[in-house]
Each structure stands twice: as structure tokens, then as C-alpha cells.
Amino acid sequence: MRRVGRTSALAVVSLGLLALGFVARARWPDARPSLDCPPEAVRLDAAGLATCGAGTVPTGATALALGLKLDLNVASEEELALLPGVGRDLARRLVTAREEQGRFTSWDDVDAVPGVGAAKLQTLRAAAVLDAAGARGGVW
């Protein structure tokens, strides 16, 4: 009887993994979204499950997980602190500046807040809006 060499054993294992990959790919969920509505139309039902239609607007970490933007003119300090790179101190300064000067009307107003440099401003612009009407669908 012939002994199986390392190369042959490695080939058998590789083919097995390749076959397993094909099976997993065939059974893997597809990339289509599970909800058939835009992110700003997603609501939470009474059980806290995301749905299209009636329910409450997601806020805080739930809204961030859904990819929604927050409104810098209505977000609380706790909500602002959830944004990447913001933290408690900057969130406090943003809320204080908003309370002292009124709503942010431009990104220059946000940039003037101590601690907001070019990188933080870019992060804030990607994760937030300056919505004059306050929070509305898709914005919290």
C-alpha cells in the first residue's frame, strides 16, 4: 500500500474546503435588504423590531446601526457622544455652543466649536445634518 504524501493530503483538504465554500455560498443569504423601504422610512414596532410603516422613529444607537443621520440641532449630548470620534467632551461643547448661539445654520458654525478640527468636521458631516425643521424621517 502506498503512503499518502503531504502534498496529496493538502490537495484533498483544499478540495474539501473548496467544496464546503460552494455549499456555504449556495446556502448563504443573498445581499438584498430584508426591508423593502428606504432607511429613512424604517420604524420600530412595539416589540422593537425594524419594519416599514407604523411605529416609532429609531434613535440613539439603533438609528446609527440603521445608517441614519442625526440632526445636530436637536440631538442630545448622549446621542452626539455615540458618533465615532466625538466622545462626551466634544458632545458637551457642541450642545453648549448650540444653546448659546442658537441652532447651527452652517458647517462653519460647527467648525467654530472648540475641539472640532478638519477631521472631526468631516466625520460630523458624514454622520449628521443641519436640519432647520428638526428631526424628521431618516434624521434623528
C-alpha positions in Angstrom: 0.0 0.0 0.0 1.3 3.4 -0.9 1.7 6.1 1.7 -0.1 9.5 1.1 2.3 12.3 1.0 1.9 15.7 2.5 1.1 17.3 -0.9 -1.6 14.8 -1.6 -3.1 15.3 1.8 -3.0 19.1 1.4 -4.7 18.7 -2.0 -7.5 16.6 -0.5 -8.0 19.1 2.3 -8.0 22.0 -0.2 -10.6 20.4 -2.4 -12.8 19.7 0.7 -12.6 23.3 1.7 -13.4 24.5 -1.8 -16.5 22.2 -1.9 -17.5 23.5 1.6 -17.2 27.0 0.2 -19.5 26.2 -2.7 -22.1 24.7 -0.4 -22.0 27.6 2.0 -22.2 30.1 -0.8 -25.3 28.4 -2.2 -27.0 28.5 1.2 -25.8 31.9 2.3 -28.4 34.7 2.5 -28.4 37.0 -0.5 -27.4 40.6 -0.4 -30.9 42.0 -0.8 -32.1 44.2 2.1 -34.5 42.5 4.4 -36.8 45.5 4.4 -38.3 46.9 1.2 -38.2 50.6 2.2 -35.5 53.3 2.3 -33.6 53.7 5.6 -35.4 56.9 6.5 -38.8 55.1 6.4 -37.7 52.4 8.8 -39.7 52.4 12.1 -39.6 50.2 15.2 -42.7 48.3 16.1 -44.0 47.6 19.7 -41.6 44.7 20.0 -38.6 46.8 18.9 -38.3 45.1 15.5 -37.5 47.2 12.4 -40.3 47.5 10.0 -41.6 49.7 7.1 -44.7 51.5 8.1 -46.2 52.4 11.5 -44.0 52.6 14.6 -41.5 54.9 16.3 -38.6 56.6 14.7 -35.3 54.8 15.8 -33.0 57.0 17.9 -29.6 56.7 19.5 -27.5 53.6 18.8 -30.4 51.9 17.0 -30.6 54.8 14.5 -26.8 54.7 14.0 -26.9 50.9 13.4 -29.5 51.6 10.7 -27.3 54.1 9.0 -29.5 57.1 9.8 -28.0 60.6 10.3 -28.7 62.7 13.3 -29.7 66.4 13.4 -27.0 68.4 15.2 -29.7 71.0 16.1 -31.8 68.5 18.1 -29.5 65.7 19.1 -28.8 65.3 22.8 -25.4 65.2 24.3 -25.8 61.4 24.8 -26.7 60.9 21.2 -23.8 63.1 19.9 -21.4 61.1 22.0 -22.4 57.9 20.2 -20.8 59.3 17.0 -17.4 57.9 16.2 -14.6 60.2 17.3 -16.9 62.6 19.2 -17.0 61.5 22.8 -18.5 63.1 25.8 -16.4 66.3 25.9 -16.9 67.3 22.3 -20.6 66.4 22.6 -20.9 68.7 25.6 -19.2 71.5 23.8 -21.5 71.1 20.7 -24.6 71.2 22.9 -23.3 74.2 24.8 -22.5 76.1 21.6 -25.9 75.3 20.2 -27.6 76.5 23.4 -25.5 79.7 23.5 -25.7 80.7 19.8 -29.0 79.1 18.7 -29.2 76.4 16.1 -26.3 75.6 13.8 -27.0 77.2 10.4 -23.9 76.2 8.6 -21.0 73.8 9.0 -18.8 76.8 9.7 -20.8 77.3 12.9 -19.9 73.7 13.8 -16.3 74.1 12.8 -16.1 77.1 15.2 -16.8 74.9 18.2 -13.5 74.3 20.2 -12.3 70.7 19.5 -13.9 70.4 16.1 -11.0 70.3 13.6 -10.9 69.3 10.0 -11.1 65.5 10.7 -14.0 65.8 13.3 -15.9 68.1 11.0 -15.6 65.6 8.2 -16.9 62.8 10.5 -19.8 65.0 11.7 -20.7 65.9 8.1 -20.8 62.2 7.2 -23.0 61.3 10.2 -25.2 64.3 10.7 -27.3 67.0 9.1 -28.2 70.6 10.0 -31.9 70.3 9.6 -33.9 73.5 10.3 -37.1 71.6 10.8 -35.7 69.3 13.5 -35.7 65.5 13.4 -37.9 64.1 10.6 -37.9 60.7 8.8 -34.4 59.4 8.3 -32.9 62.0 10.6 -33.0 61.8 14.4 
